[in-house]
Amino acid sequence: MDRLRIGDGYATGVRDEGAGEPYVLVHGTPLDQRSWDGMVPLLAAGARVITYDLRGHGTAADAPPARTCDDFVDDLTRLLDLMGIEQAHLLGHSFGGQIAQLFAARRAERTRGLVLLCTRATPFPAFADAASALEKDGPPDSAAVLARWFPPDAIKADTEPVRYARSCLLEADPAVSAPELRMIAGFEGRDALRAITAPTSVIAAEHDHVAAPEVMKDMAGLLRAARFHLLEGSYHLAPLLEPGRVAALVREEGPAHARG
């Protein structure tokens, strides 16, 4: 893993594997780029796959906290510049999907294709209360959060993805997580969706109660060139739970779809 200096004087770890058209994967909060570990080798079999840690996460934990989503969009632009990538496919999960939406709308000339996975384009006000509770009381009840992210059998078995997600929840810095929760609480991306010109795949999980399937269907309806997919039986952390299933959809909707 290389380290690249992105902006505001901070560096982040960057993983760059495979060869071919570049795919940049943008993780959600409070996770880090390890959330893509199951998918990277699958996608890298036919493409160049790049993951990195958002500021405040993982290898970039000591970075200055973002003030707005624009900071993350600027960071992604700088990352592509540093890597000499003129145009890329973007895959964004959860909060990372919101960053990807804004990037694709504002940097259309640099967006080859877009995959939005378990994310929203409209406000989710409940997260404002979650942010305040995080600042006041510290880490949330991980059991309650995990129950929204994973099926009961995975939680009962305490699988590796569950352990990883729990550790991210418990170790998250409130100074980073609370502002990000507020960004999600007030996120308004519908105008951005209307401005996106890149072919887009919208992938929802059946049991996702934040980025619910009906919410994501509405998102697909605002895009100029979108295909909607439902992961039946899946949950919010689909990249961790079913990397093969998600990767297959991404490959199916990849370069050939972008050209067509």
C-alpha positions in Angstrom: 0.0 0.0 0.0 1.4 3.4 -1.0 0.8 6.7 0.8 -0.2 9.8 -1.1 -0.4 13.3 0.2 -3.9 14.5 -0.7 -4.7 17.8 0.8 -4.7 19.9 4.0 -1.2 18.4 4.6 -2.4 14.9 5.1 -1.6 11.5 3.5 -3.7 8.5 3.0 -3.0 4.8 2.1 -3.8 3.8 -1.4 -4.2 0.3 -2.7 -3.7 -0.1 -6.5 -4.2 -3.5 -8.0 -4.9 -5.1 -11.4 -4.7 -3.5 -14.9 -7.2 -2.0 -17.3 -9.8 0.7 -17.0 -9.5 2.2 -13.5 -12.2 1.8 -10.8 -12.0 3.9 -7.7 -13.9 2.5 -4.7 -15.2 5.0 -2.1 -16.0 3.5 1.3 -18.7 4.6 3.8 -18.6 5.8 7.4 -17.4 4.7 10.0 -15.6 2.1 7.9 -12.3 2.4 5.9 -11.0 0.9 2.7 -10.7 -2.6 4.3 -14.5 -2.8 3.6 -13.6 -3.5 0.0 -11.1 -6.3 0.7 -13.4 -9.0 -0.5 -14.2 -7.3 -3.8 -10.8 -5.9 -4.8 -9.3 -9.3 -6.1 -12.6 -10.1 -7.9 -12.7 -6.8 -9.7 -8.9 -6.6 -10.2 -9.1 -9.8 -12.4 -10.3 -7.6 -15.2 -9.7 -3.9 -14.3 -7.4 -1.6 -12.3 -8.9 -1.2 -8.9 -8.0 1.6 -6.5 -9.1 2.0 -2.9 -8.2 4.7 -0.4 -9.1 5.9 3.1 -11.3 9.0 3.4 -9.8 11.7 5.6 -10.4 10.8 9.2 -10.5 7.0 8.5 -8.0 4.2 8.6 -4.6 5.3 7.4 -5.8 8.9 7.2 -7.2 9.0 10.8 -4.9 11.9 11.7 -6.2 14.1 8.8 -8.1 17.3 9.6 -11.8 16.5 9.7 -13.8 17.4 6.6 -16.0 20.5 6.9 -18.4 19.6 4.1 -18.9 16.9 1.5 -17.1 19.2 -0.9 -13.8 18.4 1.0 -14.2 14.8 0.1 -14.9 15.6 -3.6 -11.8 17.7 -3.7 -9.8 15.0 -2.1 -11.0 12.5 -4.7 -10.1 14.9 -7.5 -6.6 15.4 -6.0 -6.2 11.6 -5.7 -6.9 11.1 -9.4 -4.6 14.0 -10.3 -1.7 12.5 -8.3 -2.2 9.1 -9.9 -2.4 10.5 -13.4 -5.9 9.2 -14.0 -8.0 11.4 -16.3 -11.2 9.3 -16.2 -12.4 6.5 -13.9 -15.4 4.4 -13.0 -16.5 5.3 -9.4 -18.1 2.9 -7.0 -19.5 4.5 -3.8 -21.0 2.7 -0.9 -23.3 4.4 1.7 -21.7 7.8 2.6 -19.1 7.0 -0.1 -22.0 6.9 -2.6 -22.9 10.4 -1.7 -19.4 11.6 -2.4 -19.4 9.7 -5.7 -22.7 11.4 -6.7 -21.3 14.8 -6.1 -18.1 14.0 -7.9 -19.9 12.6 -10.9 -22.1 15.7 -11.2 -19.3 18.2 -10.8 -16.5 16.3 -12.6 -18.5 14.7 -15.5 -15.5 14.8 -17.8 -13.6 12.6 -15.4 -16.4 10.1 -14.6 -16.4 7.1 -17.0 -19.2 5.2 -15.1 -20.8 5.2 -11.7 -22.1 2.6 -9.3 -24.1 3.7 -6.3 -24.4 1.0 -3.7 -26.7 1.2 -0.6 -26.7 5.0 -0.5 -29.2 8.0 -0.6 -29.7 11.3 -2.4 -32.1 12.7 0.1 -31.8 13.8 3.8 -32.0 11.3 6.6 -32.7 13.5 9.6 -32.5 10.7 12.2 -28.7 10.8 11.8 -28.6 14.3 13.3 -29.8 12.9 16.6 -27.3 10.1 16.3 -24.5 12.6 15.8 -25.6 14.5 19.0 -25.8 11.3 20.9 -22.3 10.3 19.7 -20.8 13.6 20.9 -22.6 13.3 24.3 -22.5 9.6 25.1 -19.7 8.2 23.0 -19.9 5.1 20.8 -23.4 3.9 20.0 -24.9 0.6 21.0 -23.0 -1.5 18.5 -25.6 -4.4 18.8 -28.4 -2.2 17.5 -26.3 -0.8 14.6 -25.1 -4.2 13.6 -28.6 -5.5 13.6 -29.4 -3.0 10.9 -26.2 -3.9 8.9 -26.1 -7.7 9.0 -28.5 -10.7 9.0 -29.1 -12.3 12.4 -27.2 -15.5 11.6 -24.0 -13.5 10.7 -24.3 -11.6 14.1 -24.9 -14.8 16.0 -21.8 -16.4 14.4 -19.8 -13.3 15.0 -18.3 -13.5 11.5 -15.2 -11.6 10.5 -17.2 -8.9 8.7 -19.3 -8.4 11.8 -16.1 -8.1 14.0 -14.6 -5.7 11.6 -17.7 -3.4 11.5 -18.0 -3.6 15.3 -14.4 -2.5 15.7 -15.0 0.5 13.3 -18.0 1.5 15.3 -16.3 1.3 18.7 -13.0 3.0 17.6 -14.6 5.8 15.5 -13.5 9.3 16.5 -16.7 11.4 17.4 -14.9 14.4 16.0 -15.0 12.7 12.6 -18.1 10.5 12.7 -20.5 13.1 14.1 -19.9 15.7 11.4 -20.2 12.9 8.8 -23.5 11.8 10.3 -24.8 15.4 10.0 -23.7 15.5 6.4 -25.8 12.4 5.7 -28.7 13.8 7.8 -28.9 16.9 5.6 -27.6 15.5 2.3 -29.5 16.7 -0.7 -28.2 15.2 -3.9 -31.2 15.2 -6.3 -30.0 18.1 -8.3 -26.6 16.3 -8.6 -28.3 13.1 -9.9 -30.1 15.1 -12.6 -26.7 16.6 -13.7 -24.9 13.2 -13.9 -24.2 12.1 -17.5 -22.2 8.9 -16.8 -24.0 5.5 -17.1 -25.0 4.6 -13.6 -25.8 1.4 -11.8 -28.0 1.8 -8.7 -27.8 -1.2 -6.4 -30.0 -1.6 -3.4 -30.2 -4.2 -0.6 -33.6 -5.6 0.2 -33.1 -5.3 4.0 -31.4 -1.9 4.0 -33.6 0.4 6.2 -31.6 3.6 5.5 -30.9 3.4 1.8 -34.1 1.5 1.3 -34.9 -0.1 -2.1 -37.8 2.4 -2.8 -35.5 5.3 -2.0 -32.9 4.0 -4.5 -35.5 3.3 -7.1 -36.4 7.0 -6.9 -32.7 7.9 -7.3 -32.5 5.8 -10.5 -35.6 7.7 -11.8 -33.7 11.0 -11.6 -30.6 9.8 -13.5 -30.3 10.1 -17.3 -28.8 6.6 -17.8 -29.4 4.3 -14.9 -30.1 0.6 -14.3 -31.6 -0.5 -10.9 -30.6 -3.7 -9.3 -32.0 -5.3 -6.1 -29.9 -7.6 -4.0 -32.6 -9.8 -2.6 -32.1 -11.0 0.9 -29.1 -8.6 1.4 -28.3 -5.9 4.0 -26.6 -2.5 4.1 -23.1 -3.9 4.3 -23.4 -5.9 1.1 -19.8 -5.4 0.0 -18.7 -7.2 3.2 -21.5 -9.8 3.2 -21.6 -10.7 -0.5 -18.5 -9.4 -2.3 -18.9 -11.9 -5.1 -22.5 -11.0 -5.8 -21.8 -7.3 -5.8 -18.6 -7.6 -7.9 -20.5 -9.6 -10.5 -23.0 -6.8 -10.9 -20.2 -4.2 -11.1 -18.5 -6.3 -13.8 -21.7 -6.8 -15.7 -22.3 -3.0 -15.7 -18.7 -2.1 -16.4 -16.8 -0.9 -19.5 -19.1 -2.4 -22.0 -22.1 -0.7 -20.4 -20.2 2.6 -20.2 -19.4 2.4 -23.9 -23.0 1.5 -24.9 
